[in-house]
Amino acid sequence: MIKNKWFWVSVCLAVVFAIFYNRRELVSQDTSKVPRIAFVLGGSEPFREQVASGAREAAKQYNADIEFIVPEEEASYQTELLARIDPTEFEGVAISPLEPQAQARTISALSTRTKVVTYDNEVPEAVFHRHVGTNNYVAGTLCGQLIKEALPDGGKIALFVGTNDRLNAQHRRQGLVDALKGTRRTPGADLDPIDQTIEAGNFTIVATYIDNMIPAVAKENAVSALKEHPDLDGMIGLYGYNGPMCLEVLDEAKKLGEIAVIAFDDQEPTLAGIEAGNIFATVAQNPNQYGYEAVRVLADMSRNKYAAGAGLYAVPSTLYIPCTAVKAENLSEYRSKLDKQRTESPE
């Protein structure tokens, strides 16, 4: 028992020393160096511009020089741009991978020659320095809590998602399913099948519709859901455009207000839908902070502000940015926050 006690005392002293050493490193580093950062944007508007806004803000605050690399919508073009980056010209690279699996090797190779931070989309097969994003499983459970509020007696619901190939989509959906079941997934456990009806508490998930990240297909899926399940009680969109597409279909079918809608992200049609009472709530990420933190971390790492000996960046880790549930009661406050971010963002 005594040996065990002294073991933990020594561990605590080691931790304190590591923290002290790291803080000393933070103070002693040269902050006059201006790191060059290649910032590879991904995704659609307004998400992409919100990320860029946060990146510009951090660049100004942390004295970094950013070069934005803006690919076309095609994910393969982003891969080509990523492969062209000369790591000798940049102290760091930030990227939201549009093809996580296909880009894993390129990202890993780049990480051996410069600092790499991924944001939003995760690349579990790659070697990199840090990831900035939301905990998508938690975001999914938040969707589940919101549909429970919207439909306290349960009912039949349909899910809409861009893809099932990315971890963010898989985790969002599974978090939602587990929240409705009242369970929590253990790491490594199998995901619930995407092509089957799922009984989850007093909810029935009648189907999960995949649109391959094409809004027009998302709208077709919403039309199909209403036709195939005329007794549908709720529609949950797990990608930013899903909510607005559901709204369009419900409007055309003259069913606005009859079916509960939970959306994802803060596209203007989604916020307008909440204001009009046609969307119960949305789970909003914070892309502004994704951009801000990606640049801040890269700027600090380029100045060696985090000592490897302190263990902070010895292995890839994730900096989680929480989501916000936006409903009618906090919509005005949330809009004010977005307006403030836009007005304070440096050009």
N, C-alpha and C positions, 0 to 999 in steps of 0.2 A: 504493500500500500504506500509506504514511504517512497520507494523507488518510483512508483507511478506518479506520485505528487511532484517529485523533483524533475521528472521527465516533462510534465506539463509546464512547470516553471521555466525550464530551459527553452521550451517551444515559444512561450510568451515573450521571453527576452529576445529570442531570435527575430520574432515578428516586429517587436518594437525597434530593434536595431535596423531591420530592413526598411521600415517606414522612415526612421530618422535619416538613413543613408540616402533614400530616394528624395526626401525633401531637401537635403543638402545639394543633391544633384540639380534639383529644380532651380535652386537659388543661384548656383554657380555657373549655369550655362550661358553662353553668349547669345543674347536675343537680337543682336544686330543683323544676323544672317537672314536674308530674304529667300526662303525656299520657293522653288518653282513647282507648281502642282498641276498635273494634267487631270482635269475633271471630266470624265466621260459620262455624259448624261444618258438617261434611259427613261422609257415610259412616255406617257402622253401628257398633254396640257390638261389642267393647270398644275398637275403634280410636278412636272419637270421644272417649270418656272419657280415654283415654291422651293424646290431643292436648290436651284441656282441662286435664289435670293438669299437663302441661309448661308450658302457657300461664300457669296460676295461679302456678307456681313462678317463672317469669321476671318476672311482674308484681310479685311481692313483692320480688324481688331488684333489679329495675330501677325500682321506684317508679312503676308504671303502673296505671291504672284500667281494668279490662276489663269490657266488656258483652258477654256471650255471646248470640249470636243462633242459636237452634236451630230449623232448619226441620223439617218433616215429611219422610218418606221421599221424597216426590215432588220430583224435581229442579226442576220448574217453580215450585214454591212457594219454593224457595231463590232462584230468579231474582227473584221478586216481592219477597222480603225485601231482597235486595241493592239493588233499585231504590228501596226506601223509605229507605235510609240517607241521612241528612242529613250531607254531608261537612263542614258548618260546625260540627257538634257533636263531631267526632272528628279527632284528629291522625293516625290511621292505621286501616286496615282490613285484616284478615287473612281469607282465604277459601280453602276447598277447593272449587273449582267442580265441581258435579255435572253441569252442561251446558256444558262448556268452549266449544264453538263458539257456542251460543246466547247465552252470557253475555259473550262477548268485547267487544261494543260497550259494554255496561253497565260492565264493569270498566275499559275504556279511559276512558270518560267520568268515572268516579269518580277515576281516577288523575290527572286534570288538576286536581282540587280538593283531594285529600288523598293521603297516602302509602298505597300498596296493596302488600301482600305476598300472593302466592298460595302455597299449600302443598299437597303431595301431587299433585293433578292439575294438569297444565300447560295453559296457554292460549296457544299460540304466535301466535294471531292478535291478541292483545290487547297494549295498552301498559300496563305496570305497573312497579313499582320493583324488586321482587326475588321470586324463587321459592325456596322451601325444600322439598326433597324428596330422594328417592333417585335415583340413576342407574339407571333401570329396565332399560336395556340390560345394564348390569353385573349387576343382580339376575337377569336372565334367564340370563346366562352362568353365574352361580352355580348356578341350577337345573340347567343342563346338566351342570356338573361333578358335582353331587350324584347325578344319575341315572346318570352314568357309574360312580360309586362303587357305587351300589346294584346296577347291572347291568353288571359289567365286560365281559361277553361281548356286550353289546348286546341288541337285541330289538325287539319291536313296542310302541310306546307311544302313548297318546292324550293330547291336551292339552285342558284345560278352562279357559275364560276368560269373564269377565263380558261383555265387549264388544270389538269391534274398532274402535270409533270414537275411543277415547281413546288419546293417545300412550303413556300408561303401559302399556296392554295391548299395543299394537303393539310397543313396544320390549322388553318382557319376553319376548314370544314370539320376536321376532327374535334376541334375545341367546341364548336357549335353542337355537334352530335353528343359529345360527352356532357355538356352543360344541360342538355335536354334530358339525358339519361340519369343525370345526377351522379356521374362517375368521373374519374380522372384517369387519363391514359398513363400507363407506366412506360418509361423509356424503352424503345425497341419493340413495343407491342404492335401487332398488326392493326392497320387502319380498317375502319368499317368499309365494306365494299361500296364502290361508287355507283354500281349498276343495279342495285337492289333497293327495294322499299325497306325502310328502317323504322321500327317501332321504338320510340324514345320517350319514355314517360307517358304523358297524355298527348303526345304529338306523334303524327305519322309523317315521316319524310317520304313523300310519294315518289320523288325523283330528284336526281342531281343533273342539271343540264350544263354541258360544257360547250363553250362558243369559240374556243381556240383564239381568244382575245380579239375577236372581230365583232364590234358593236352591232353590225347589221344581223349577224348570226344570233347575237344575244337577244335581239328583238324577236327574231323568228322563234327562238326557244321560249320566250315569254308567251307568244301567241299559242304555241304548241301546248304549253302547260295549262292554259285556260281551256283549250279544246279537249285535252286528254283528261283533265280533272276539273270538271265544272263546279264541283263542290269545294274548291280550294279556299282555304282560310288565310293563308299567308304566303308571301314571296320574299325570299332573302337573297340579296345580291352580295356576293363576296368580292367582286371587283368594282372599281370606281364607276364604270359606265353601266353596270347591271341595274342599279336603282333607277336611273333616268330611263333606261329602255323599258323596264317594267311599268313605269309611270305612263309612258307613251302608249303602251298596249292597253293598260287599264283605262286610259282616257278614251281611246278609240272604241273600246268595248263598253264604254259607259259604266264602268265598275269602280271608278275612283271613290275611295272611302269605304268600299265594301270589303276589300281585301287588305289585310295589314301588310305593310312593306317595311322591311329593314334594309338599309343600304350600307355601303362602305365608302369611305373617303368623303371629301367635301366639295364635289363638283357643284357649280352654281345651280343646275336643275335639281339636284338633291336637296340643297338648302332651301330652295324655293318650294320644293315639295313639302318639306317640314313646315315651313311657314304657312302653306295653304292647308295643312292638315291631311295631306295625302300620303306622306311618309311618316311613320311613327318616330323613327330615329335613324341615325347613321353612326357608324363607328369610324371616327376620323383619325387617320394617322397624322403625324407631324413632319411632313417632308421638309419643311423649313429647317427643323432641327437635324434631320438627316444630313443635309448639306453643310450646316454649321459645324456639327460634330466631326464629320469626315475631314473637313479642312483643319479644324482645331487639332485633331489627333495627328494628322500628317505633319502639320507645322511643328508640333511639339516633338514628334519622333525625329524629324529632320534635324532638330537641334539637340538630339540625344537627351531630351528631358526625362525620359524614362529609362532608368538603368536596367539592363537585362538581368543583372544580379538581384534586383528587387522582385523579379518574377512577374512584373506587370505586363510585359509584352514578350515573354519567353515563348508563349504558344498563342495561336489565334484565339481571340476572345470576342464576345459580342457586347456592345454597348446598347442596351435596350432603351428605346424611347417609347413611353406609354401612349396608348390611344385615348381618345376622348369620346364619350357617348354624347352626341349632340341631339337634343330633343327641343320641343317648342319652348320649354321654360328657360333654356340656356342658349337659345339660338342667337339672340341679340348680343350677348356677351361674346359668343364665339365669333360672330361676324366682326365685332370690334377688334378682336385679337388679330384676325386675318388682315383687316385694314391697317392696323398698326405695323404689322410685318411688312406690308407693301410700302408704306410711307417711309419706314425707317431703313429700308434696304438701299444700300449705296448702289449707284449705277456702275 
